[in-house]
Amino acid sequence: MSSKRTFLLVGLFVGMFFSALDQTVVGTAMPRIIGELNGLAIFAWVTITYMLTSTAVVPIAGKLADLFGRRVVYVSGIAVFMVGSALCGASADMIELIVFRGIQGLGAGAMMTTVFTIAGDIFPPEQRGKWQGIFGGVFALSSVVGPTIGGFLVDRASWHWVFYVNLPFGLIAAATVFIGLAGAHRKKDRVVIDYAGAATIVAGVVSLLLGLSLGGKYDPWGSWQILALLAAGAVLLSAFVMIERRAAEPILSLDLFKNRQFSVTSVVGFLLGFGMFGSMMFLPLFLQGAAGLSASSSGNMMVPMMGAVILASFLGGQIVNRVAFRTLFMAGMALMSVGFLLMSTMAVAVSPLQAIAYIVILGLGMGLVMPTTNIVVQNAFPASRRGVATSSTIFFRSIGATLGVTILAVVLNAVSGRLLQQDFVPGLLALSTHDASQSAAGLVTTLVHQAHADPQGLFNQLLNPAMLARLPERLREAIVPPLKDALASSIRVVFLVAMCVTLCGFAASTLLGNARVNKTAAAAKIEEGSGDAVGASAEA
């Protein structure tokens, strides 16, 4: 392996690790941030803004990488990410932090999509599986260590260093990629940028995701605010489709969908994101709220799942050259479905070993599918279109993740609301008749109101041991068991819905046909229009 290739890989690994890390590392620091910046009412926007901007920029970055070359887009993404990180660390209030997280997300989205595109450039088809699996493993690893790193930085320094730590590593990533892609040339001497397409897709995606993120949480689904956001998203995305049909250099070429591998993989990636992020959001809630584990214990139980993701990503990369793509897709989606089915049987008293076994099965399925989606589309298109094809696949997976979290949260609220009215509220009212004290009556009234208006907020009581300890013992004994049962039953339904989604992914995978890695086209695909490839096929 040449020194130039080594520099490039170091930069890609470092940049990807820290851009992915920022999706999880901030969560650990958030209580301290809220305490210092007094932003409890709007703290969720710190994550929502990052998610919105990083998702919206993905297809644009992929297209720009095809037009201007990988190096300029990746290094520019790192620069924006570092500027956003520095501004986040210097934030004086929560509004500033939210705005600067949006800037940080723009850079992270550009980095993430370009990493996988460059990996497709520098390795021939028969080696892409192994390396895409390794990149997928790095992504999963960042999810495992993110909370730990965040806790360490907050405890030993301050929450500001959760963001400042990105700066030195960003410089390393930028320098090594700049050197590793030395000699890379612009794809075209004259470029036409699809400004109208870029504007409409960003505005449309942001409107749609805002509506889905806010609906049922900050405003009712039928409110004019939510309906206006969803309608604006639909209109703008429809306009985007019409613009792309006429654009000289479209952001998302609609003719990509004429390729069956791309179309099927986009659907599978969407369903993967839906199930994967749904599980990662609600599994810790079950472990801490229903099973009664501490935050650190539930985090430790997530480690085996991410370990399984890394292992399956690596193994899938090794065998992708020997089997059809649909085999890995079907095997992964089947394992995910089995994992969700088993998780839907977990009771409040589930043993840690049993839960870990189910979680590992889920992780193995995720690991088989994740890197394979990138390999499939990179196998289907030449280097000149590899950026937009790869970024489009990542884009659909991100949209699926956002919809998954939103829709599964709606399911949780609906089921838990019904169960609380059925079992929890009658028990509370009966308790109040036996305890006529003013303090008990006030607590019961508050809890009954919360059971009607915000069942998820009521479950937060289970996640706050200090708050539970302040409750009178008799009241605590009366409310905790039914709350845990209601939460466990609700999340079991969520897991069943996720299972149905992954079964749809299994069915969609069968439509992929017998497509597999095209080894004979290795040299042609590497050489075609790709000055960024750094002589990959000869050096691999």
Phi, psi and omega in degrees: 000130184288161179296327179295318177296321180296315177303316183297313182296320177301313180297319180294315181296315182295313181297316181294319182301313185281331175290322177288325181301324185291350175284338184239332188293330184290330182303320180294325183277349189299318178303318179293320178298315180299318181297323183274327185259356177054055184233038184301322186293334186235016187296332181299335182290343175298322178275318184299316182297316178300317180295318182297309185289321181293328177286315186294329185278345187304306182294330179291315179298320179298319179292317179297327177294327176287328183276314187257350183103157185289322188298312185295323181288317182293313181294323176296320177299317177299318181299314179296319179299318180292319177299315178298320179296315179298318180293322178299315181296333181265006184299138180259344176209173187291326178299313178301315181299319180297314180297315183289331174295328175297318176297315179301319180296325177300314179293319181296319179296319178294320179296314187298313182290325182288330177303309183290329177294314179298320178300324176290332179286315194272353178237139176292162186308320184289347178254351183297323182302312181300313186283325175296324176297320178294318177298319176298324177295321177298318178300314180294321181299321180298327178292328181287312188271349182306305180300323180294314179297318179299316179296319180297313182294320180294317182289321186269336181230261176199170181296336180301328183284348171300328179264320182295333182297339179290336189293306180296322180287330174295321177297319178298314181297316181296316182294316183290322177291321179301317178289317184296331179255022177301135182093352178294139184246160176298143184292323182223143179291323179239123182243148175242116183268132182276077183296318181296319178295318180298317182294316184288325180288321178295311181296321181292314180295316180298317179297315181297312182291326175297314179300316181289327181285325184270333185300131178077353181247308179256330177221150178298153181300328181271004181289156183295329181297312182291317179298322179294318179296315180294319179295318178298319177300316181295317181294314182293321179290327174295319177296322178300317179299316181294321179295318183295333179293334184251349186290142178290320178231077186296147176298315178232101183293121182292338179288351172302326183287351173289341178273120185297323180298318180293314183298312181294318181295324177297318178295313180298317179297320177301312181290327175298312178300320179302308183286319186295308183286332174299316180293319183291335178279318190264340178295312176299326178297320177293313185296320181275314186282315184269311183280346174079019179281156175287166179299318181292322179293318178293324176297320177296328179286340176281340181300315178301325179295315180291327174298321177293323177299314180297314181299312182292325177299316180293314181294320178299321177296331180284326186259355183297336179284348186253346184230166175290151180302321184296334179298315178292319178300311183294319179296316180295314180293326177295317179296319177298319180297316178297318179300314178295320179299314179295320179295332179288351177264357184291132177258175180303324184267023181301140179281148179303319181295320179296314180297319180298319180300316180294319182295321180296319178301316178299315181297322178298318178296316179300318183294329178288326186273319190307300183289335183293329180300319179291321181297319183299310184289328178289334175285335188270344186230154177288170183300328183293342180240008186293326181295310182291326179292315180295315182295325179295320178296315178296323179299313181294325176294321179293319178297318178300320179297316181295314178295323181298310179300318183292309184291320179292330174293322176298317178299314180300314180297316183295312182291314182294324178299317179294317181293323179294320178293329185281320188241319190282310185298314178303321178295321178295315181296323177295323179295321183294333179287337180268342180235101187271007181295149184295320182295317179295318180297321179294319178296316180298316179300317180297315182293321179296317178299318181292326178298328178280316191268326188210075182299323178296323176296325177295321178294338178298337177301326181290340183266003182235086182303325181296321180291319178297323181295335181280346180286147172304142187303317182297319179292319179299316179295333182277327188262330187294310181302311179294329177295315179297318180296318180295318180295314180298316180295322180293316181290330174299321176294320177302316180296324178293321176296317178299323177298318178298322179296314181290331173294323174297323176296322176298314180296319180296327181298330181294342182278356185286344181076207185257025181299141178209178182301130180265088184291328185292338183265013186305304186297317182297318183287328179288319186283332190296106172063017187242087173290344179282353188285346176055041179060038191299314187296328180283333186261351191299000000 
